[in-house]
Amino acid sequence: MILLLIFNYFLRNIAKNYNLFIFLKKHTSKTRIRYSETDQMGVVYHGNYAQFFELGRTEWLRSLGITYKDMETNGIILPVISLKCNFIKSALYDDILTITTFLKKEPLVKIEFDYEITNQNNELICKGNTVLAFMNKKTMKPTSCPTYLLKGLGF
């Protein structure tokens, strides 16, 4: 019980003061590699990793009760302005991948995610990062992060 009280104190006071809540803003998604996602050697084609990152990102948002469709209906679009991927091990046909998506920092005009993809044996396949910009759908100009997203994140 005392441990729970200490953890609660940490979350409410220390973590909030030092913006450490970011570390708690993660989500995991799973996907099985389909034959069409591989090359002749049964290895996942490198271009598919951008789609895996998108899967992680959209499910991360969905876990907060927000969808891209809702954001677009509210006049916000999120184009990717940067994507990085460091390949560590090949993913293969029929592997089950776990995509862990981390919010890197508090979103302002941009939102940044880090990713780790592991296989069913918990072997690290790749690490990645994307940066997306909040844009007004009508004016196509940058805008600030919607307040409903900040609220959902506890900022």
Contacts in CASP RR format, 6 or more apart in sequence:
PFRMAT RR
TARGET T0000
AUTHOR 0000-0000-0000
METHOD contacts of the structure
MODEL  1
MILLLIFNYFLRNIAKNYNLFIFLKKHTSKTRIRYSETDQMGVVYHGNYA
QFFELGRTEWLRSLGITYKDMETNGIILPVISLKCNFIKSALYDDILTIT
TFLKKEPLVKIEFDYEITNQNNELICKGNTVLAFMNKKTMKPTSCPTYLL
KGLGF
11 21 0 8 1.000
14 20 0 8 1.000
15 21 0 8 1.000
15 24 0 8 1.000
19 105 0 8 1.000
19 106 0 8 1.000
21 153 0 8 1.000
21 154 0 8 1.000
21 155 0 8 1.000
22 102 0 8 1.000
22 103 0 8 1.000
22 104 0 8 1.000
22 105 0 8 1.000
22 106 0 8 1.000
23 102 0 8 1.000
25 102 0 8 1.000
25 103 0 8 1.000
25 153 0 8 1.000
26 60 0 8 1.000
26 100 0 8 1.000
26 101 0 8 1.000
26 102 0 8 1.000
26 103 0 8 1.000
27 56 0 8 1.000
27 59 0 8 1.000
27 60 0 8 1.000
27 63 0 8 1.000
27 100 0 8 1.000
27 101 0 8 1.000
28 98 0 8 1.000
28 99 0 8 1.000
28 100 0 8 1.000
28 101 0 8 1.000
29 55 0 8 1.000
29 56 0 8 1.000
29 59 0 8 1.000
29 60 0 8 1.000
29 98 0 8 1.000
29 99 0 8 1.000
29 101 0 8 1.000
30 96 0 8 1.000
30 97 0 8 1.000
30 98 0 8 1.000
30 99 0 8 1.000
31 52 0 8 1.000
31 55 0 8 1.000
31 96 0 8 1.000
31 97 0 8 1.000
31 99 0 8 1.000
32 94 0 8 1.000
32 95 0 8 1.000
32 96 0 8 1.000
32 97 0 8 1.000
33 44 0 8 1.000
33 91 0 8 1.000
33 92 0 8 1.000
33 93 0 8 1.000
33 94 0 8 1.000
33 95 0 8 1.000
33 96 0 8 1.000
33 97 0 8 1.000
34 93 0 8 1.000
35 93 0 8 1.000
37 44 0 8 1.000
37 45 0 8 1.000
37 48 0 8 1.000
37 93 0 8 1.000
38 44 0 8 1.000
38 45 0 8 1.000
38 92 0 8 1.000
38 93 0 8 1.000
39 45 0 8 1.000
42 92 0 8 1.000
42 93 0 8 1.000
43 90 0 8 1.000
43 91 0 8 1.000
43 92 0 8 1.000
44 90 0 8 1.000
44 91 0 8 1.000
44 92 0 8 1.000
44 93 0 8 1.000
44 95 0 8 1.000
46 85 0 8 1.000
46 87 0 8 1.000
49 85 0 8 1.000
49 87 0 8 1.000
49 117 0 8 1.000
49 126 0 8 1.000
49 128 0 8 1.000
50 80 0 8 1.000
50 83 0 8 1.000
50 85 0 8 1.000
52 97 0 8 1.000
52 99 0 8 1.000
52 115 0 8 1.000
52 117 0 8 1.000
53 83 0 8 1.000
53 85 0 8 1.000
53 99 0 8 1.000
53 101 0 8 1.000
53 113 0 8 1.000
53 115 0 8 1.000
53 128 0 8 1.000
53 130 0 8 1.000
55 99 0 8 1.000
56 99 0 8 1.000
56 101 0 8 1.000
56 115 0 8 1.000
57 101 0 8 1.000
57 113 0 8 1.000
57 130 0 8 1.000
57 132 0 8 1.000
58 67 0 8 1.000
58 68 0 8 1.000
59 101 0 8 1.000
60 101 0 8 1.000
60 103 0 8 1.000
60 113 0 8 1.000
61 67 0 8 1.000
61 68 0 8 1.000
64 149 0 8 1.000
64 152 0 8 1.000
64 153 0 8 1.000
66 148 0 8 1.000
66 149 0 8 1.000
66 152 0 8 1.000
68 78 0 8 1.000
71 77 0 8 1.000
71 78 0 8 1.000
71 146 0 8 1.000
72 137 0 8 1.000
74 146 0 8 1.000
75 136 0 8 1.000
75 137 0 8 1.000
75 138 0 8 1.000
76 134 0 8 1.000
76 135 0 8 1.000
76 136 0 8 1.000
76 137 0 8 1.000
76 143 0 8 1.000
76 146 0 8 1.000
77 135 0 8 1.000
77 137 0 8 1.000
78 111 0 8 1.000
78 132 0 8 1.000
78 133 0 8 1.000
78 134 0 8 1.000
78 135 0 8 1.000
79 132 0 8 1.000
79 133 0 8 1.000
79 135 0 8 1.000
80 130 0 8 1.000
80 131 0 8 1.000
80 132 0 8 1.000
81 110 0 8 1.000
81 131 0 8 1.000
81 132 0 8 1.000
81 133 0 8 1.000
82 129 0 8 1.000
82 130 0 8 1.000
82 131 0 8 1.000
83 128 0 8 1.000
83 129 0 8 1.000
83 130 0 8 1.000
84 128 0 8 1.000
84 129 0 8 1.000
84 130 0 8 1.000
85 126 0 8 1.000
85 127 0 8 1.000
85 128 0 8 1.000
86 126 0 8 1.000
86 127 0 8 1.000
86 128 0 8 1.000
87 125 0 8 1.000
87 126 0 8 1.000
88 124 0 8 1.000
88 125 0 8 1.000
88 126 0 8 1.000
88 127 0 8 1.000
89 119 0 8 1.000
89 123 0 8 1.000
89 124 0 8 1.000
89 125 0 8 1.000
89 126 0 8 1.000
90 125 0 8 1.000
91 97 0 8 1.000
91 117 0 8 1.000
91 119 0 8 1.000
91 125 0 8 1.000
91 126 0 8 1.000
95 119 0 8 1.000
95 120 0 8 1.000
96 119 0 8 1.000
96 120 0 8 1.000
97 117 0 8 1.000
97 118 0 8 1.000
97 119 0 8 1.000
97 120 0 8 1.000
97 125 0 8 1.000
98 117 0 8 1.000
98 118 0 8 1.000
98 119 0 8 1.000
99 115 0 8 1.000
99 116 0 8 1.000
99 117 0 8 1.000
100 115 0 8 1.000
100 116 0 8 1.000
100 117 0 8 1.000
100 118 0 8 1.000
101 113 0 8 1.000
101 114 0 8 1.000
101 115 0 8 1.000
102 113 0 8 1.000
102 114 0 8 1.000
102 115 0 8 1.000
102 116 0 8 1.000
103 111 0 8 1.000
103 112 0 8 1.000
103 113 0 8 1.000
103 153 0 8 1.000
104 112 0 8 1.000
104 113 0 8 1.000
104 114 0 8 1.000
104 129 0 8 1.000
105 112 0 8 1.000
106 150 0 8 1.000
106 153 0 8 1.000
106 155 0 8 1.000
107 134 0 8 1.000
107 145 0 8 1.000
107 149 0 8 1.000
107 150 0 8 1.000
107 153 0 8 1.000
108 144 0 8 1.000
108 145 0 8 1.000
109 133 0 8 1.000
109 134 0 8 1.000
109 142 0 8 1.000
109 143 0 8 1.000
109 144 0 8 1.000
109 145 0 8 1.000
110 131 0 8 1.000
110 132 0 8 1.000
110 133 0 8 1.000
110 134 0 8 1.000
111 131 0 8 1.000
111 132 0 8 1.000
111 134 0 8 1.000
111 145 0 8 1.000
112 129 0 8 1.000
112 130 0 8 1.000
112 131 0 8 1.000
112 132 0 8 1.000
113 129 0 8 1.000
113 130 0 8 1.000
113 131 0 8 1.000
113 132 0 8 1.000
114 127 0 8 1.000
114 128 0 8 1.000
114 129 0 8 1.000
115 126 0 8 1.000
115 127 0 8 1.000
115 128 0 8 1.000
115 129 0 8 1.000
115 130 0 8 1.000
116 124 0 8 1.000
116 126 0 8 1.000
116 127 0 8 1.000
116 128 0 8 1.000
117 124 0 8 1.000
117 125 0 8 1.000
117 126 0 8 1.000
117 127 0 8 1.000
118 124 0 8 1.000
118 125 0 8 1.000
119 125 0 8 1.000
133 142 0 8 1.000
134 142 0 8 1.000
134 143 0 8 1.000
134 144 0 8 1.000
134 145 0 8 1.000
134 146 0 8 1.000
135 141 0 8 1.000
135 142 0 8 1.000
135 143 0 8 1.000
136 142 0 8 1.000
136 143 0 8 1.000
END
